[in-house]
Structures are given as structure tokens and as C-alpha cells.
């Protein structure tokens, strides 16, 4: 897609200053390889095209610079954008980081602590794997006994929507028990550390040593707005304590998980995040970040997989004149 960069840059100067925070999860050679597990991977070639364009046509910044812009009004170059990754997948280290380093683009990696500690992928990936590989043809809801014909694509999709909602409202041991019950009912071998999907702590430290930022993403990836206050505190504070311990420095940035259910944060979770010592937190709510906004509820832009669509959305976000969190058009 042809973009007249001169016109776009001139128009951008007329728009209210803002920064974009891009959200990624996984980068692999062929996303079909993770279709049964992660499900939301970017292709390496697509990701490299985006990062190359980011380096050439925009101004890459760190999440700390985004925080300073939002909380303190510290100015940023026009067309600034930050790159973030959620969960802690091994391909972040093996595939994405060499590309980021080659183009000189900093990134923030938000770590799901239990997944890195044990090597066991996030519960949502385990559910994807269980439903996509089982030979069982029907699954029964554990609470209301509704039966889903999971041999069909529509039945499998409907069942996954149900279990994502159920799992998102659980944390820690209760969540693990729920996932194991489903794996047993579907008669599948659990997806564990042998999958090789998760980073280990040495790889996380390597990202930090390469100049990237490490942030927190809870212990077990629940929807924090739908668990008890006790669980929310344990997830947020426990995540920070473990990261501080493993990395030998205070971790200041956080990402709210949003596996299912709405909302995925509220004023209670924001206060817990502040009390835990985090200085910024990113959401999955879509939109740019403006100066003066709460640094513990920063919006992000989902990074689409189509390059032309990605760069067009980037340009439109920078041209947008209002503060709406909805993409114009």
C-alpha cells in the first residue's frame, strides 16, 4: 500500500500528541504450527516487516518513556510507538528478539510467572490443545451438564468459549484443578514443559541484559476483575515479588491479562497494582496513550497480522484528532 509519508507527517503534527503501545504475544515461522496451542502467533516474516517499518517510519520508545509521557507530560518524538509482548513464550527470545535487536527496537516482555517457573504453557493454551487434539466427540459442562458436540468446529468453538469464561474467573490452585479436570475428561496428555513453548529464567534474563524491559503478567493469568480480592492481591503482588527475586531488581511495569470476560480491570485492581509497586500497567483496551492519562491503565493497539492493514491503522491512529478509544471508520 502506497503511503505519502510527507502528507501524513504534516497531518500528524496537527493532531494531539500521543504514543501507541503495540501488543504482541508470539512470533513463529509458520503460525499453523501453533494453531492448536497459542493460536495468536504472528508469522516471522510479517513481524519483521512491521518492525522494519516501525524503525524506518516511526519512533520506537520504551514503556518507561510511555509512562513518563502519560504521568509527567515528558515529551516524546512525533509518531512514537512502543512494542510489548504478553505471557513469556520461548519464541519471544528465539525469533522476535533477534529481529528487534537487528532494527534497534526496544520491547517490553510481560512475564506470566508460573508458566516460566514450571515451563507449563498458560491455561488458555492448554485448553486450546486439549479441545483441538482430543478424540472425544462430546464434552459436558461441569456445572449445568450441557453437552457440546466438539467433533464439529462449531461445537468445539462454543465449548471453548464456555471454558475460557470459566477458567478466566479462577486463579492459582483452583484454576489448575479446573484445567486438569478438563484434560482428563477429554482424555489428552497435558501440555507441559516438554512442549518447549515457554521461556526459562535464563532466557528472560538474556532479554533484560540485551536492553529490553521485563514486566509482570500475574502468576497464573486470570481475569483480575473476576477473581476475589485475595486472589487478585496474590496474583499481582506475588508476580512482582517473584520477578524482583529472579531478576535482581525492582520490576516496575505490568500487563493485565484478558483471557476472557469483561471487564479485565477495575479501580480495585488498579489500586492493588499501585500498592504492589508497579509504575505502569497496560490494558487490552484499544487506543493511543495521551499525556495526563493514568499510567496504570494504558491502552494498547493490537498488532494485526496483515502488513498493509497494520501500517494503515498505525497512520490513522496518529492522525485521529479525538481521544476516543475506538478506531475511526
N, C-alpha and C positions, 0 to 999 in steps of 0.2 A: 504494500500500500504506500503510495507516494504521500509524503508529509512535507509541506512547506515550512521548514523549521524557522525561517526568518519571521514569517507572519505569526506563527504560533508563539515564538519567544516574545514578540512585541505585545501580543494579546495577553500573555501570561503576566507581564509587568502591570497590567491594568487590573488584574484580579487580586482579591485579598490574599496576602501571603499565607501559604500553607505548606505542609510537608505530607508526603504519602508514606505509609508504612505497608510494605508488601508482605503478604502471608503465604508461606510455602510449608510443605510437610516432607516431601520425599522427592528425590531425583534419581531415576534409574535409566538404563539404556533403553529398555522397552517396557512401558507401563503394563503391558499384558502380563508380564512376569509377576507383578504384584496385585493383579486384579482380584485375586481371591483373599488377599490379606489387607494391605494398606489401602488399596482401592483409589487413592487420590494422589498417585505419583505423577510427577512431570517427566517427560522424556528428556534425556540429557541434551539432545540437540535443541529442543525448544527452550530449555532453561538457559543454555549457553547463548542463544540468540537474544533472549531477554536481558541477560546480564551484560552482554556486549553492548546492547542498545542503551542500557542504563548508564554504563560507563561513558559512552560517547555523547548522549543527548540529554542526560540529566546529571544531577549532582548527588552521588551516593553519600549518605551520612550514617552515623551510628545511632543506636536507640538512646544513648545518653544525650546526644545532640538534640534529638527529638524531645526528650524530657526537658532540657534546658529551654528549648523554644516554647514549649507549652507552658511550663511552670514559671519561667523567669523572663520570657519575652526576648531571649537571646536570639539575634537574627541569624538566619540561615541563607545560603545562596538560593537564588530562584531555582525552582524545579528540583528541590531536594527530595530524596526518597531513601528510605531505609529498608533493608532486607531482613526478614525474620523467618525462622523455621520452628515448628512445634514438634514435640514428642521425643526426639533423640534417636531417629533411625540411623543405622550404620551408613547408609548411602549419603547422609549429610557430610560425613567425614570422607568417604571414599570417592564420591562422584561430584557432589556440589562444591565442596571446599576448594579442590584444585581449580575449578572454573572461577570461583570468586577470587582466589588469590591471583590467578593469571590476569584478571582485569582490575585488580586493586580495589575490589568492592568489599567493604566490611559487612558482616552479618551478625545477627543475634540468634543463638540457638537455645530455645526454651526446653529444658530437660524434664521429662516425666521420670522422677527419681526411681520409683520401684522397677520400672522397665529396664533402666540402665543397671541398677543394682543386681537384678536377677537374670537379665538377658531375655526375659519373657516379654513379648510384644504387648502393647496396650490391649485392654479388654475388647475394644471395638474391633481390632484386627483379628483377635481370637474368634469372635463371633462370626465375622465375615468368613474366616477359614472354615469354621465348623459347618455353617449352613451351605457353603459352596462346595464342600468336599464330601459331605455325608451321603451314604447310600440309603438312609432312612427316607421314606417318602412322605411321612406326615409328622408334624410336631404339634404338641398340645400345650397351650398356655398353662403355666404352673398355677395360676390363681383362679381363672374362670373356666378352665378346661376347653376353651375354644380350640378347634382343630384347624391347622393350616396345612394345605396340600403343597408341601415345599418341593415336590418334584417338578412343579411348574414355576416358571420365572416370576409370575405374578404372585403366587402363593409364597414363594421364598422372599420376595421383596416386602410383602405385607408382614411376614413373620419377623424379618429383620427390623422393620420399623417399630414393632412392638418391643422386641428385646433391647433395642437401643434405648428406648424410653425407660424401660425397667432398669437397665444397667446404669444409666446416667444418674439415677436418683440414689445410687448406692456407692459406698466408699469402703476402702480397706478390706477387711476380712469378709464382710457381708457381700461385697461385690465379687470377691474371689470365689466364695461359695456358690453364688448365683451362676457365674460363668462355668464353673466345674459341673454343676448340675446340668446345664445345657449341653456341654461337651459329652457328658455321659449319656444323656437322653438321645443324642444324635449319633452315638457310638463312633466318635472320632478320637484319634490321638491328639492330645492338647498341643497347640502351637507353643513351643517353648524356646529356650535359648539355642537349641540346635537349628532353628530357622535362620540364625545369623542376621536377623532384621535390626537388632538394636546395637547402638554404640556401647563400648565399655568405658570405664572411667579414664583409662589411658588415652582413649580417642577424644573424650570430652576435654581433657587437659591439653591435648595437642591443638585443639581448636582455640582454646584460650591463649596458648603460647604463640599461636600464629597471628594473634591480634584481634581475634573475634571476641564477641561478648557472649557469656553464658548467663542464661536466665532460668527461672523456675517455672514449672508447669504442673505443680502439685505432686503428690506421691502416686496416686492411683487413677487420676484422670476422671473424676466425677464432674457432674454439673454442680458447681459450688452453691448455686442459688436454690438447689433442690435437695440438699442434704442438711442434716441437723447442724446447729451452730457448733456443737462439739466436734463433729466430723470436719466441718469447714476449717476450724482452727487447726485441727490436727493435720489436715492436708496442706494448708498454706504455711503454717509455722514449721511443721516437720520437713517440708520440702526445702525451705530456706536453711534450716539447721543442717540438713544433710549435705546440701550443696556447699555451704560455708566450710563444713568439715572436709569434704572431699577435695575442694579446690584451694583451700587455704587462704581464702579472702572473702569478705562480705559480698554476697550476690544481691544486686540491687534491683533487678528487673524481673517482671513476672508476666505470664500469659495465662489468661483464663481459658480452661478447656471448655469446649462447646460440642460434646459428642451428640447431644440430642436435648430436646425440651427447651422451652423459653420461660423466662429469660435465662441468661447464663451468668449474670452477676447482679448485685443489688447493693444498696447502701451498707448493709451489714457486712457483706463480703469485702467491699471496698475498705471499710474501717479495719477489718481483720488484716487485710493486706498491708495497710499503713502501719498497724501496730506491730506486725511481723518485721518491719524494717525495709520493705520494698519501697523504692522511689518512683517506679513507673509500673504500669500494667497495661497490656494490650488486650483488646477485645476482638471478637469476630464481627462486631457491628461495622457495617461498611461506611467508609467516608474518609475524608482527609482530616489532618490534625491542624487546628488553628492555635495561634498564640492566645494564652489566657485560659486554655481548657485544663480540666483536671488531669494531671499526669497519670493518675491511677485508673483512668478509663479512656485510653487512647484508641481511636478507631483504626481499622486496617482496611486494606484493599486486597481482596482475594486475587491471587495471581492466576489468571486464566492460562490455559494451555496453548491457545492459538496465538501466534506471534502478532499477526495483524490486529486481531481484536485486543490483545494486550496493550500494544502501543497506542491504539486509538483511545482506549479507556483511560490510559495514563494522561494523554493530552487533554481529554475532556475534563478530567478531574482538576487539572491545573488551570483550565480556562473557566471553570464554574465560578460564578460570582457570588453565590449564596453560601450558607453554612449547612445546607441540608445534607443528611447522611444518605440520601438516595441518589443514585447515578442519574443525571439528567437524560431524558429521552427514553 
